[in-house]
Amino acid sequence: MNTMLRPLITVLGMAIALSASGCGDKDPAVPPATTAEGLWLGTTNTNRTLTAAVLDDGTYYFFYSVAATPAQIAGVIQGTGTSNDGSFTSSNAKDFGIGVAVLDATLSATYAARQSLNGSITYPGASAVTFTSSYNSAYDTTPPVASLAGVYTGQLGDSLGLQTANITVLADGTFTGSEQNGCTFTGRATARTNGNVFDQRITFGGAPCLLPARTFQGILYFDIPSRRLYTAAPNSLRTDAAIFFGTKIL
């Protein structure tokens, strides 16, 4: 069995620690009642926690935790799915585990719009991991990018490993950061039309960055009650992803 697959099957329970409470004013427009769009908070049959972000175009990000350690993110499953009459499916899932090789997967789920999203993630040659989740109403808000401003400390990972990192976000969404090994990076977060999720772009500097001079694009979410920031950004070929999770300290 693939070395990444063992921990996923043994202890997967993806976590996106997105709380049910969001930031910003309530948006009168709510996710379409016929799709799986939204934020979802749940657990799996393998003792990890899960929060999924399904965007209005079907793109999804499932952050999953280290076994029995919800605050420690172990990776992100990302792809594009299709909603059809209560069924959400995807054949192009990529599992971006921190410190391990990227895995292919498929996703199959059933949903009740803005209520529940339950299903399974299957890896070639392995048993499926199942999950259940409920809708997170934080998605119904559209906070301004200025709400992200602050200093965050946490960890930034990719397929090559994990480093302690700090990020400073300005009111216009631009950010700078540094890793413990001396790597520096820059980026920008921008508001989306729908939902309490931001688009983001991050570019790494040269050595000693593990992925020097590379740019990644994905999403960013800030959970106000826990003061936690979660970001995931695959590269253009989806062969790796930059994943940050941390706490706002200023």
N, C-alpha and C positions, 0 to 999 in steps of 0.2 A: 504493500500500500504506500502511496506517496507520503513523504514525511510531513508535508503540510496537511494532508488529508486526515492523518491520524488525530492531531489535536482538534481539528474541526469536527470530525465525527465523534471524537471522544468527549469534547467539551464545548462544542460550538453552541452558541446561543447569542447571536450577534447583538451587539449593543450600540445603539446610537443613543447616548443619554440625552435625548431631547425631551424636556419635560412638557407636561400638559399646559404649562403656562407660557405665553409668548411675550414679546415686547412690542411696543408701538400701539397705535390706535387700531380699533377694530375695523376691518375692511368690510364694506357691505357686500362685496362679491365673495362667495364661498366656492370651494372646489365643485366642479360639475358633479351632479348626483349620479352620473352613469359611469364613472371611471374609478380607478384605484388611486387617483391623485391624492396626495396629502402626506402628513407625517404619521408614523405608526410606531407604537411602543409595545414591546412584547418580550417573549422568551422562546427558547427552543427546547427540544427534547434532550439536549446535551449540555444543559447547565450553563449556558451563556445568556446574556441579555441582548436584546435587539431593539434598535430603532431604525426604521426605514423612511427614507424620503423618496417619494414617487412624484416626479415633476409633471407639469401639464403636458409635456411632449412625450411622456412615457419613460424618460430616463430615470433610473433609480440608483440609490446609494444605500446599502445596508452596512452600517457600522456594527461590528461584533466585538465582544469583549474577550479578554483573557478568562479562562474558566473560573467561575465563581468570584470574579473580580470586576464588577461592572464599571469601575472608574478607569480601568486600564484597557485601552483599545488594542485589539490584536490584528485588525485588518478591516478591509471594506470590500464588499461585493458590489460590483457596478455593472450596469448594462442598460439595454433599452427593451421595454416590454410593451405588450399590447393589451388593453382592456377591452373585453367583449362580453357583455351581458353577465357580469359577475365573475368572469374568469380573467386572470392576469397571468400572462405567460411570456417567457423570454428564453431564447436559444443562444444568446451571446453573452452570458454572464462571465465576468472575470473576477476571480477571488484574489485580491491584492493583499496577501498576508505580509505583515511586517517581518522582515528578516528571512523570508523564504521565497521560492519561485512562485510566479503567478500561475494559477490554476484555471482551467476552463470549467464551466458549469452551466446548468440549465435551471430555470426557476419556473415553478408552476404553483399558482395560488388561486384561491377564491376570495371574493371580497363582497362586502355590503358597503356601499359608498358612504364614507364618513362614519363608519361604525367598526368594521373589522376587516383584517387582512390575514388570512391563514394559508399556509402552504408548505412547500418543500423545496430544497435546493439539492440537486443531484450532481455528483461528480462522476466522471467515467470510471467504471469498475468498482464503485463503492456504493454503500447504502445511502439513501437520502437522509438529509437532516430536515426535520420538520419544525415549523414555528407557528405560533399564534400571536396576534397583536391586535391592539385596539387603536382607534383614531385619536390623534393628539390635536386638540383644538387650537394649539399654538399656531398651526398652519393658517388659520383664518385671519391672522394679522399680517400687515405689511409694514414692518418697522423701517424707518429711514436708515441709510447706511451710516449716518452719524451716530446711531445707537451702538455701533461696534467700537467706537473710539475707546482706547485704553491700552494697558499693558498686560500681556498674558504670559504665563510661564507654564511649561509642560514638556511634551516630547514630540519630536518629529521623526517619522519613520518612512522607510521604503523597503524594497526587496533586499537591500544590502544591510539593513540594521536599523537601530534606534539611537537617537541622540537627544539629550536634554536641550531644550531650545526656548528662546524668548522671542515674543513678537510684540511690536508696538504698532497699533492701528490709529491712523489719524481720522478726523471727522469726514474727510472726503473719500474714505475707504482705502487709501493707499497705506501700505504697511511695509515695515522693514523687520528683519529678524536675524538672529545669529544662533548657531549651534555650539555646543560645548567644545567641539573639535576645532572651532575657529571658522567654520563655514558661515557665510553670510548670504542672505537672499532678500529679494524685494517682491512686491506684488500689489494687487489691487482687488478689492471686493466691490461689486456693483449690485444694485437692487434688481430683483426680478419683478415682472409684472404681477405674477401670481404667487402668493404664499410667503411664509416666513422663512425663506431660504435665499441666500445670496449666491450669485455667480462669483468665482474668484480665479485669479491667474497668479502663478508664482514662478519666479525665475531665480535659479541658483547662480551664485558666483563661481569662480574657478576653484582650484584646489585650495583647501583640503575638502571641499564638498564631495560627497560620495557620488553625486550625479552632477558634475560641474557643467555650468553653462547650458543647462537644460530648462525648458519651460513646460509647466503642467497647467491644465485648466480643469476646474471642477466646481464644487459647491462649498459653502461655508454656512454653519449654523451656530448661533449663540443662544444658549439657554439661560435666561435671566435668573430664575430661582437658584440654580446651582452655580451660576457664574462660569459655566463651562463653554469653551469654544471647541467646535468640531469641524475639521475641514478634510476634504479628500479631493485630489486632483490627479487623474491619470495623464500620461503623456499621449501624444497624438496617435501613436501606434498601439496604445493600451498594453505595453509591455512592462510598465511599472507605474507606480502612483506615489505621490507625496501625501502623507497623512499626518495631520497635527491634531493633538488633543491637549487642552490645557485649561487653566483657571485664570480668570481676570483678577489681577492683584492691585491695579490702580485704575 
